[in-house]
Amino acid sequence: MYKVLIIDDEEPLREAIRILGNWQDLEVDEIWEATDGKAGLQMLEQYKPDIVMVDMKMPELNGVEFLRIVEQDYPELLTIVISGYNDFEFTRPAIHARVVDYLLKPVNRQDLNQALRKAIDVLNAKRQIQSESITRNIAFNLSLPKLKEKIYLSIIERSFKKQSSQAFLPLIGADDPNHRFGVLVLRILNMEAVRDSRFNHDRELLYFAVANVVNEVAVNNLQCFSFANPKQEREIIAVFTAQGGYPQEIAFRAGELMRKVVSTLSDLFDVQAAGGIGRYCEDVLNLAVSYEEAVAGIQGIDLLKLKGNAVIGESDKPALKETFSFSSRMPILRGALEAGNLNHAKSVMAEFAKSIRASGFCSIGAADRLLREIVVLINDTASELGVPADKLPASGGDRPLQALGIGTDVATFEQFEALLLGLTEYYHEQVRRSVAAGRPFSVEDIKAYIDNHYFEDIKISMFTEKYFLSREYLMKLFKQQYGCGIHEYVQKVRMDKAKELLDDSSLKIQEISEMLGYKDKNYFSKAFRNYYDLSPSEYRQQQEERVKK
């Protein structure tokens, strides 16, 4: 909307202009009036109108004098001259002042609105040009960081074509022969916790804040341009630039910068981070090597020694060989998942984590590789058991795990173990649902499971969760078909098997106890006596006497 000021000492003329103007169509929403040029200048300063309609002959300050002041002080103001004197004396200064149009008294509706429309069209054109200019500037200012990010990423990924992209190098300062470049990499270990507690569940806002902190921290003329790695969750890449300097000096300054960054992030946001530092290079196209060194520094950090504190890895530290693999345990885990036995499945995963801990060293890189391997292996098994593809996490990166509700913060080995157990619970639930939906329930399935897994800790809840049936209903069905409850049947199978094993004199009672799933020999003996009214030793002695006879 626009504003108009009418300056004329004749009130009837001012009233006529108000009545004749098509103000709504012209997008004019404010109209002011002044009775002479002097008052008009005051209102011009106060209200800042877009168009001024001025009479050429007025007391105090006439139109000619008014236009001279306007030309000097308000060169962008649009004016329309109104005069009853049709002579060159007044027309000439009006033209010189770049007046939009010249109206003669008495003013008629058509001429008035035509002159106003001309002025409004000029204003619209100016606003359009200004809007496009502002948009271009905003777009450039917003796109420049993204452009720099793309340049750096293409260099790090070794896809930058120097011949065709040479013109972009000055944008990152690579045209200065004194510039030295290197890469710092930050891995946010507690991203989910910080995102949810400090950034209202907004991951992108967290990335922006961390990158901004890194960019703002400058140590001894070492500057950074930082951005989140779009292909690696939790990772912030910071390209640092130094103006000359010796290798040892730049390396020291980079280390000092990294320490300041992790300290600042911890103080501001409670961010726990692992950092890696790559060596500097004189040619910006060698940043890929620097990036790989920084990542290697992070991957070599011992996860077993992490206690949730920020730590900086050493890329030149000799890498220890780790031979962890989950493939040999998959048949056991598959059996537990297929049987719907969550406790057994979790015990398989917990024992695997225990073996890693016992080795005394597990790098962050090894943990990453193990997670990918486990996801691939269990995905194959779950798929064979009928789990839909859209319910299976992707093997690359941890974002898909987050999308499935699986926590992926790993700032300690305990959290890594919790991640593996959480993953096991998720797969168990998906396999359970798939098995339950894929075939009708039969109480014979429960009997068959007990017959084959009598040595396990069998609980009725395993079957209620697997088949989506109530405890009371399952127990009723089982008793109707087999004449005893589920627990009673488990006991019967174990005791029948106990007799069979006791007949083998080479087996010790302690061994038999363990084979039947009893961890305590005395508990087995008590259970056997309660069932047969004699102890295992007495039963074995009776059998030996029968053989002798």
C-alpha positions as CSV (number, residue, x, y, z in Angstrom):
1,M,0.0,0.0,0.0
2,Y,1.1,3.6,-0.7
3,K,0.8,7.0,1.0
4,V,-0.1,10.4,-0.7
5,L,0.4,14.0,0.5
6,I,-1.8,16.8,-1.1
7,I,-0.3,20.3,-0.8
8,D,-2.6,23.1,-1.8
9,D,-3.9,26.3,-0.1
10,E,-7.4,25.8,-1.6
11,E,-9.6,23.5,0.5
12,P,-12.2,22.8,-2.3
13,L,-9.4,21.5,-4.5
14,R,-8.0,19.2,-1.8
15,E,-11.5,17.9,-1.2
16,A,-12.1,17.3,-4.9
17,I,-8.9,15.3,-5.2
18,R,-10.0,13.2,-2.2
19,I,-13.4,12.5,-3.9
20,L,-12.2,11.9,-7.4
21,G,-9.2,9.6,-6.7
22,N,-9.7,5.9,-7.2
23,W,-7.6,5.2,-4.1
24,Q,-8.5,1.6,-3.4
25,D,-7.7,0.5,-7.0
26,L,-4.5,2.5,-6.8
27,E,-3.5,0.7,-3.5
28,V,-3.4,4.0,-1.6
29,D,-4.5,3.6,2.0
30,E,-3.2,6.9,3.6
31,I,-3.8,10.5,2.5
32,W,-2.6,13.7,4.2
33,E,-3.2,17.3,3.4
34,A,-1.1,20.5,3.8
35,T,-2.1,24.1,3.2
36,D,1.3,25.4,2.0
37,G,4.8,24.3,1.0
38,K,6.3,24.9,4.4
39,A,3.7,22.8,6.2
40,G,4.1,20.2,3.4
41,L,7.9,19.9,4.1
42,Q,7.1,19.2,7.8
43,M,4.5,16.5,6.9
44,L,6.9,15.1,4.3
45,E,9.5,14.6,7.0
46,Q,7.0,13.2,9.5
47,Y,4.9,10.8,7.3
48,K,7.3,10.0,4.5
49,P,4.7,9.7,1.7
50,D,5.4,7.9,-1.6
51,I,3.7,10.6,-3.8
52,V,3.3,14.3,-3.3
53,M,0.7,16.4,-5.2
54,V,1.7,20.0,-5.0
55,D,0.2,23.3,-6.2
56,M,2.6,25.7,-7.9
57,K,1.3,28.9,-6.4
58,M,1.0,28.9,-2.6
59,P,1.8,31.2,0.3
60,E,4.8,30.8,2.6
61,L,6.6,28.4,0.1
62,N,5.5,28.1,-3.5
63,G,5.7,25.0,-5.7
64,V,8.9,26.0,-7.4
65,E,10.8,26.5,-4.2
66,F,9.2,23.3,-2.7
67,L,10.3,21.2,-5.8
68,R,13.9,22.5,-5.5
69,I,14.1,21.4,-1.9
70,V,12.6,18.0,-2.7
71,E,15.0,17.5,-5.6
72,Q,17.9,18.0,-3.2
73,D,16.7,16.3,-0.1
74,Y,14.3,13.7,-1.4
75,P,15.6,12.7,-4.9
76,E,13.5,9.5,-5.0
77,L,10.2,11.1,-4.2
78,L,7.6,11.1,-6.9
79,T,5.6,14.4,-7.4
80,I,2.6,15.5,-9.4
81,V,2.3,19.2,-10.1
82,I,-1.1,21.0,-10.0
83,S,-1.4,24.5,-11.4
84,G,-3.9,27.0,-12.7
85,Y,-1.2,28.9,-14.6
86,N,-0.5,27.2,-17.9
87,D,2.8,28.9,-18.7
88,F,6.4,28.0,-19.1
89,E,7.6,29.8,-16.0
90,F,6.1,27.1,-13.8
91,T,6.4,24.2,-16.1
92,R,10.1,24.4,-16.6
93,P,11.1,23.9,-12.9
94,A,8.5,21.1,-12.7
95,I,10.2,19.2,-15.5
96,H,13.6,19.8,-14.1
97,A,12.5,18.3,-10.8
98,R,11.5,15.1,-12.6
99,V,7.8,15.5,-11.9
100,V,5.8,12.4,-12.9
101,D,2.9,14.4,-14.4
102,Y,1.5,18.0,-14.7
103,L,-2.3,18.7,-14.0
104,L,-4.2,21.8,-14.8
105,K,-7.0,23.2,-12.7
106,P,-9.8,22.4,-12.5
107,V,-8.7,18.7,-12.0
108,N,-11.0,16.1,-13.6
109,R,-11.3,12.5,-12.6
110,Q,-9.7,10.9,-15.7
111,D,-6.6,13.1,-15.7
112,L,-6.1,12.8,-11.9
113,N,-6.3,9.0,-11.9
114,Q,-4.2,8.7,-15.0
115,A,-1.4,10.8,-13.3
116,L,-1.7,8.8,-10.1
117,R,-1.6,5.5,-12.0
118,K,1.6,6.6,-13.7
119,A,3.2,7.3,-10.4
120,I,2.0,4.1,-8.8
121,D,3.4,2.1,-11.8
122,V,6.8,3.7,-11.2
123,L,6.6,2.8,-7.5
124,N,5.6,-0.8,-8.3
125,A,8.5,-1.1,-10.7
126,K,11.0,0.2,-8.1
127,R,9.7,-2.2,-5.5
128,Q,9.9,-5.1,-7.9
129,I,13.5,-4.3,-8.7
130,Q,14.4,-3.8,-5.0
131,S,12.7,-7.1,-4.1
132,E,14.6,-9.0,-6.8
133,S,17.8,-7.4,-5.7
134,I,17.2,-8.3,-2.1
135,T,16.2,-11.8,-3.1
136,R,19.4,-12.2,-5.1
137,N,21.5,-11.0,-2.2
138,I,19.8,-13.2,0.3
139,A,20.1,-16.2,-2.0
140,F,23.8,-15.5,-2.6
141,N,24.5,-15.1,1.1
142,L,22.6,-18.3,1.9
143,S,24.0,-20.3,-1.0
144,L,27.6,-19.3,-0.6
145,P,28.2,-21.5,2.5
146,K,26.4,-24.4,0.8
147,L,28.5,-23.8,-2.3
148,K,31.7,-23.9,-0.2
149,E,30.5,-27.0,1.6
150,K,29.9,-28.7,-1.8
151,I,33.4,-27.8,-3.0
152,Y,35.0,-29.1,0.2
153,L,32.9,-32.3,0.1
154,S,33.8,-33.0,-3.6
155,I,37.5,-32.5,-2.8
156,I,37.3,-34.9,0.3
157,E,35.4,-37.4,-1.8
158,R,37.9,-37.0,-4.7
159,S,35.3,-36.1,-7.2
160,F,36.4,-32.5,-7.7
161,K,37.4,-31.8,-11.3
162,K,40.1,-29.1,-11.3
163,Q,39.9,-28.2,-14.9
164,S,36.2,-27.7,-15.0
165,S,35.9,-26.2,-11.5
166,Q,39.0,-24.0,-11.3
167,A,36.8,-20.9,-11.0
168,F,35.4,-22.1,-7.6
169,L,38.8,-22.3,-5.8
170,P,39.0,-18.6,-4.9
171,L,35.7,-19.0,-3.0
172,I,37.6,-21.2,-0.4
173,G,40.8,-19.1,-0.5
174,A,42.7,-21.7,-2.6
175,D,44.0,-19.0,-4.9
176,D,46.3,-17.7,-2.2
177,P,49.7,-19.5,-2.4
178,N,50.3,-18.8,1.3
179,H,47.2,-20.7,2.5
180,R,47.6,-24.1,4.2
181,F,44.6,-26.4,4.6
182,G,43.8,-29.3,6.9
183,V,40.8,-31.2,8.3
184,L,39.5,-31.7,11.8
185,V,36.7,-34.2,12.3
186,L,34.3,-34.3,15.3
187,R,32.1,-37.2,16.1
188,I,29.3,-36.4,18.6
189,L,29.1,-39.4,20.9
190,N,25.9,-38.4,22.8
191,M,24.0,-36.8,20.0
192,E,20.6,-38.1,20.9
193,A,20.8,-37.0,24.5
194,V,22.0,-33.5,23.6
195,R,19.5,-33.2,20.8
196,D,16.6,-34.1,23.0
197,S,17.6,-32.2,26.1
198,R,19.1,-29.0,24.7
199,F,17.8,-28.6,21.1
200,N,14.1,-29.7,21.4
201,H,14.7,-32.9,19.4
202,D,16.0,-30.9,16.4
203,R,19.1,-32.6,15.0
204,E,19.7,-30.0,12.3
205,L,19.7,-27.2,14.9
206,L,22.2,-29.2,16.9
207,Y,24.5,-29.6,13.9
208,F,24.2,-25.9,13.1
209,A,25.1,-24.9,16.7
210,V,28.1,-27.2,16.8
211,A,29.4,-26.0,13.4
212,N,28.9,-22.4,14.4
213,V,30.9,-22.9,17.6
214,V,33.7,-24.5,15.7
215,N,33.7,-21.7,13.2
216,E,33.8,-19.0,15.9
217,V,36.7,-20.6,17.8
218,A,40.0,-19.2,16.3
219,V,43.4,-20.0,17.7
220,N,46.4,-18.0,16.5
221,N,45.0,-17.1,13.1
222,L,43.7,-20.6,12.4
223,Q,40.2,-20.3,10.9
224,C,37.6,-23.0,10.3
225,F,34.7,-23.6,7.9
226,S,32.5,-26.4,9.4
227,F,29.6,-28.4,8.3
228,A,27.8,-31.6,9.1
229,N,28.8,-34.6,6.9
230,P,25.6,-35.4,5.0
231,K,26.8,-39.0,4.4
232,Q,28.0,-39.8,8.0
233,E,25.7,-39.4,10.9
234,R,27.1,-37.5,14.0
235,E,30.1,-36.2,12.1
236,I,31.1,-32.6,11.8
237,I,33.9,-31.7,9.3
238,A,36.0,-28.6,9.9
239,V,38.4,-27.4,7.2
240,F,41.0,-25.2,8.9
241,T,43.0,-22.6,7.0
242,A,46.3,-21.2,8.1
243,Q,48.3,-18.3,6.6
244,G,51.8,-19.8,6.1
245,G,53.8,-21.4,9.0
246,Y,56.0,-24.4,9.7
247,P,54.5,-27.9,9.7
248,Q,55.2,-28.4,13.5
249,E,53.7,-25.0,14.2
250,I,50.5,-25.6,12.2
251,A,50.1,-29.1,13.8
252,F,50.4,-27.6,17.3
253,R,47.9,-24.9,16.5
254,A,45.5,-27.5,15.0
255,G,45.7,-29.5,18.2
256,E,45.2,-26.5,20.3
257,L,42.1,-25.5,18.2
258,M,40.7,-29.0,18.6
259,R,41.1,-29.0,22.4
260,K,39.5,-25.6,22.6
261,V,36.6,-26.8,20.4
262,V,35.8,-29.9,22.4
263,S,36.1,-28.0,25.7
264,T,33.8,-25.2,24.5
265,L,31.2,-27.7,23.2
266,S,31.3,-29.5,26.5
267,D,30.8,-26.3,28.5
268,L,28.0,-24.9,26.3
269,F,26.0,-27.9,25.4
270,D,27.3,-30.9,27.3
271,V,28.5,-32.4,24.1
272,Q,30.7,-35.5,24.4
273,A,32.9,-35.7,21.3
274,A,35.7,-37.7,19.8
275,G,38.0,-35.7,17.6
276,G,40.5,-36.5,14.9
277,I,43.2,-34.2,13.3
278,G,44.5,-34.5,9.8
279,R,47.9,-33.1,8.7
280,Y,47.9,-29.8,6.8
281,C,48.5,-29.7,3.1
282,E,49.7,-26.8,0.8
283,D,47.4,-28.0,-2.1
284,V,43.7,-27.9,-1.2
285,L,43.1,-30.9,-3.4
286,N,45.0,-33.1,-0.9
287,L,42.3,-32.5,1.7
288,A,41.0,-36.0,1.1
289,V,44.2,-37.5,2.7
290,S,43.9,-35.1,5.7
291,Y,40.2,-36.1,6.2
292,E,41.1,-39.8,6.1
293,E,43.8,-39.2,8.7
294,A,41.4,-37.4,11.0
295,V,38.8,-40.1,10.7
296,A,41.4,-42.8,11.4
297,G,42.3,-40.9,14.6
298,I,38.7,-41.2,15.8
299,Q,38.3,-44.8,14.7
300,G,41.5,-45.8,16.6
301,I,40.2,-44.6,20.0
302,D,39.7,-47.4,22.5
303,L,36.0,-47.6,23.3
304,L,36.7,-49.7,26.4
305,K,38.5,-46.7,27.9
306,L,35.9,-44.1,27.0
307,K,34.0,-42.8,30.0
308,G,31.9,-40.2,28.3
309,N,34.6,-37.6,28.2
310,A,35.8,-35.7,25.1
311,V,38.8,-37.3,23.6
312,I,41.2,-36.6,20.7
313,G,42.5,-39.5,18.7
314,E,46.0,-39.9,17.2
315,S,46.1,-40.8,13.5
316,D,49.7,-41.8,13.6
317,K,49.2,-44.3,16.4
318,P,49.8,-47.9,15.2
319,A,46.4,-49.7,14.7
320,L,45.8,-52.8,16.7
321,K,44.3,-55.8,14.8
322,E,40.9,-56.8,16.0
323,T,39.3,-60.1,14.9
324,F,35.9,-59.7,16.4
325,S,33.1,-61.4,14.3
326,F,29.6,-62.3,15.1
327,S,29.0,-64.8,12.3
328,S,29.8,-67.9,14.4
329,R,27.1,-67.0,16.9
330,M,24.4,-66.4,14.4
331,P,23.0,-70.0,14.3
332,I,22.4,-69.8,18.1
333,L,20.8,-66.3,17.9
334,R,18.7,-67.5,15.0
335,G,17.3,-70.4,17.0
336,A,16.5,-68.1,19.9
337,L,14.8,-65.6,17.7
338,E,12.8,-68.2,15.8
339,A,11.7,-69.8,19.1
340,G,10.7,-66.4,20.5
341,N,13.1,-66.7,23.4
342,L,14.1,-63.1,24.1
343,N,16.2,-63.9,27.2
344,H,18.2,-66.5,25.3
345,A,18.8,-64.1,22.4
346,K,19.9,-61.4,24.7
347,S,22.2,-63.7,26.6
348,V,23.9,-64.6,23.2
349,M,24.5,-60.9,22.5
350,A,25.6,-60.2,26.1
351,E,28.2,-63.1,26.0
352,F,29.5,-61.6,22.7
353,A,29.9,-58.2,24.3
354,K,31.6,-59.9,27.3
355,S,34.1,-61.6,25.0
356,I,35.0,-58.2,23.5
357,R,35.5,-56.6,26.9
358,A,37.7,-59.5,27.9
359,S,40.0,-58.8,24.9
360,G,41.1,-55.6,26.5
361,F,40.8,-53.4,23.5
362,C,37.9,-52.4,21.1
363,S,38.3,-49.4,18.9
364,I,35.5,-47.1,17.8
365,G,36.2,-48.2,14.3
366,A,35.8,-51.9,15.3
367,A,32.5,-51.2,17.0
368,D,31.3,-49.5,13.9
369,R,32.2,-52.5,11.7
370,L,30.7,-54.9,14.2
371,L,27.4,-53.0,14.2
372,R,27.2,-53.1,10.4
373,E,28.1,-56.8,10.3
374,I,25.5,-57.7,13.0
375,V,22.8,-55.7,11.2
376,V,23.6,-57.4,7.9
377,L,23.6,-60.9,9.4
378,I,20.4,-60.5,11.4
379,N,18.7,-58.8,8.5
380,D,19.3,-61.9,6.4
381,T,17.9,-64.2,9.1
382,A,14.9,-61.9,9.9
383,S,14.1,-61.7,6.2
384,E,14.2,-65.5,5.9
385,L,11.8,-65.7,8.9
386,G,9.3,-63.4,7.0
387,V,10.0,-60.0,8.5
388,P,9.0,-57.3,5.9
389,A,11.9,-55.3,4.4
390,D,10.4,-52.0,5.6
391,K,10.8,-53.3,9.2
392,L,14.5,-54.0,8.8
393,P,17.2,-51.3,9.6
394,A,19.6,-50.4,6.8
395,S,23.2,-51.5,7.4
396,G,24.8,-48.2,6.5
397,G,24.8,-45.6,9.2
398,D,22.8,-45.3,12.4
399,R,20.0,-43.0,11.3
400,P,17.8,-45.9,10.2
401,L,18.2,-47.4,13.7
402,Q,17.1,-44.1,15.2
403,A,14.0,-44.0,12.9
404,L,13.1,-47.5,14.3
405,G,13.3,-46.2,17.9
406,I,16.7,-47.8,18.7
407,G,19.0,-45.5,20.7
408,T,22.4,-45.1,19.0
409,D,24.4,-42.9,21.5
410,V,27.8,-44.6,22.1
411,A,29.9,-42.6,24.5
412,T,31.0,-45.7,26.5
413,F,31.3,-49.4,25.9
414,E,28.4,-49.9,28.2
415,Q,26.3,-47.9,25.7
416,F,27.6,-49.9,22.8
417,E,26.5,-53.1,24.6
418,A,23.1,-51.5,25.3
419,L,22.8,-50.7,21.6
420,L,23.4,-54.4,20.7
421,L,20.8,-55.5,23.2
422,G,18.3,-52.9,22.0
423,L,18.9,-54.2,18.5
424,T,18.3,-57.8,19.6
425,E,15.0,-56.8,21.3
426,Y,13.9,-55.0,18.1
427,Y,14.6,-58.0,15.9
428,H,12.9,-60.4,18.4
429,E,9.8,-58.3,18.3
430,Q,9.7,-58.2,14.5
431,V,10.4,-62.0,14.1
432,R,7.8,-62.7,16.8
433,R,5.1,-60.7,14.9
434,S,6.1,-62.3,11.6
435,V,6.0,-65.9,12.9
436,A,2.7,-65.3,14.7
437,A,1.1,-63.8,11.6
438,G,2.6,-66.4,9.3
439,R,1.1,-69.6,10.7
440,P,-1.9,-70.5,12.9
441,F,-1.3,-71.3,16.6
442,S,-1.1,-74.9,17.7
443,V,-0.6,-76.0,21.3
444,E,1.6,-78.7,19.9
445,D,4.2,-76.0,19.1
446,I,4.6,-75.4,22.8
447,K,5.1,-79.1,23.5
448,A,7.6,-79.4,20.7
449,Y,9.6,-76.4,22.0
450,I,9.8,-77.9,25.5
451,D,10.9,-81.3,24.1
452,N,13.8,-79.6,22.3
453,H,14.7,-76.9,24.8
454,Y,14.0,-78.5,28.2
455,F,17.5,-77.4,29.4
456,E,16.6,-73.7,29.0
457,D,14.9,-71.4,31.5
458,I,11.4,-71.8,30.0
459,K,8.7,-69.3,31.1
460,I,5.1,-69.1,30.0
461,S,5.6,-65.4,29.1
462,M,7.7,-66.6,26.2
463,F,4.7,-68.2,24.6
464,T,2.2,-65.5,25.5
465,E,4.4,-62.9,23.8
466,K,5.1,-65.1,20.8
467,Y,1.5,-66.1,20.1
468,F,-0.3,-63.0,21.4
469,L,-2.4,-65.1,23.7
470,S,-3.2,-64.7,27.4
471,R,-1.4,-66.8,30.1
472,E,-4.7,-68.3,31.3
473,Y,-5.8,-69.3,27.9
474,L,-2.5,-71.0,27.0
475,M,-2.4,-73.0,30.2
476,K,-6.0,-74.1,29.8
477,L,-5.4,-75.3,26.2
478,F,-2.2,-77.1,27.1
479,K,-3.8,-78.9,30.1
480,Q,-6.9,-79.9,28.0
481,Q,-4.6,-81.6,25.5
482,Y,-1.9,-83.1,27.6
483,G,-3.5,-83.5,31.1
484,C,-0.9,-81.3,32.9
485,G,0.2,-77.7,33.1
486,I,3.2,-76.3,31.1
487,H,5.5,-76.1,34.1
488,E,4.5,-79.7,35.1
489,Y,5.3,-80.9,31.6
490,V,8.7,-79.1,31.7
491,Q,9.4,-80.9,34.9
492,K,8.3,-84.3,33.5
493,V,10.6,-83.9,30.4
494,R,13.6,-83.0,32.6
495,M,13.0,-85.9,35.0
496,D,12.6,-88.4,32.2
497,K,15.8,-87.1,30.7
498,A,17.5,-87.2,34.1
499,K,16.8,-91.0,34.4
500,E,18.2,-91.5,30.9
501,L,21.4,-89.7,31.8
502,L,21.8,-91.3,35.2
503,D,21.8,-94.7,33.4
504,D,25.1,-93.6,31.9
505,S,27.6,-94.2,34.8
506,S,30.3,-92.2,33.1
507,L,28.4,-89.0,33.7
508,K,28.8,-87.2,37.0
509,I,25.7,-85.9,38.7
510,Q,27.0,-82.4,38.5
511,E,27.4,-82.8,34.7
512,I,23.9,-84.2,34.5
513,S,22.6,-81.3,36.5
514,E,24.1,-78.7,34.1
515,M,22.9,-80.7,31.0
516,L,19.3,-80.4,32.3
517,G,19.6,-76.7,32.9
518,Y,20.1,-76.8,36.7
519,K,23.0,-74.5,37.7
520,D,23.1,-76.0,41.2
521,K,23.6,-79.8,41.8
522,N,21.8,-79.7,45.1
523,Y,18.7,-78.0,43.5
524,F,18.7,-80.8,40.9
525,S,18.9,-83.5,43.6
526,K,16.1,-81.9,45.5
527,A,13.9,-81.7,42.4
528,F,14.6,-85.3,41.5
529,R,13.8,-86.5,45.0
530,N,10.5,-84.6,45.1
531,Y,9.6,-86.2,41.7
532,Y,10.7,-89.8,42.3
533,D,10.9,-90.0,46.1
534,L,14.6,-90.9,46.0
535,S,17.9,-89.0,45.2
536,P,19.8,-89.3,42.0
537,S,22.5,-91.3,43.8
538,E,20.0,-93.7,45.2
539,Y,18.4,-94.1,41.7
540,R,21.8,-94.8,40.2
541,Q,22.6,-97.3,42.9
542,Q,19.3,-99.1,42.4
543,Q,20.0,-99.4,38.7
544,E,23.5,-100.8,39.3
545,E,22.0,-103.4,41.6
546,R,19.4,-104.4,39.0
547,V,22.2,-104.9,36.4
548,K,24.2,-107.1,38.8
549,K,21.2,-109.4,39.4
